Amino acid sequence: MEGLVGTIGPLLLMFVLFYFLLIRPQQKRQKAVQQMQESLKKGDKIVTIGGLHGTIDSLDEDKVVIKCGDGSHLTYDRVAIRDVKSTEG
């Protein structure tokens, strides 16, 4: 019995550490990004995953139209938004 506990114990401990140090923080980050992408609204100043800075001109369920500094309008998938820099209002 002691040999079994001595063998399985370290493996179980490694799994628990792996969960709390790697898996759980990644799930929290994914949830925060998803919440940010769902709360986007017109006028938000954003940055895409490609590094494009702009302002949201319009959006629907899965697409976002971004107004760039030179007046052009580009359409991106909502999941391409990496960060919201500031909000209007």
Secondary structure as GFF3:
##gff-version 3
##sequence-region A 1 89
A	DSSP	alpha_helix	2	18	.	.	.	ID=ss1
A	DSSP	pi_helix	19	23	.	.	.	ID=ss2
A	DSSP	alpha_helix	24	38	.	.	.	ID=ss3
A	DSSP	beta_strand	45	48	.	.	.	ID=ss4
A	DSSP	beta_strand	53	59	.	.	.	ID=ss5
A	DSSP	beta_strand	63	67	.	.	.	ID=ss6
A	DSSP	beta_strand	73	77	.	.	.	ID=ss7
A	DSSP	three_ten_helix	78	80	.	.	.	ID=ss8
A	DSSP	beta_strand	81	86	.	.	.	ID=ss9
###
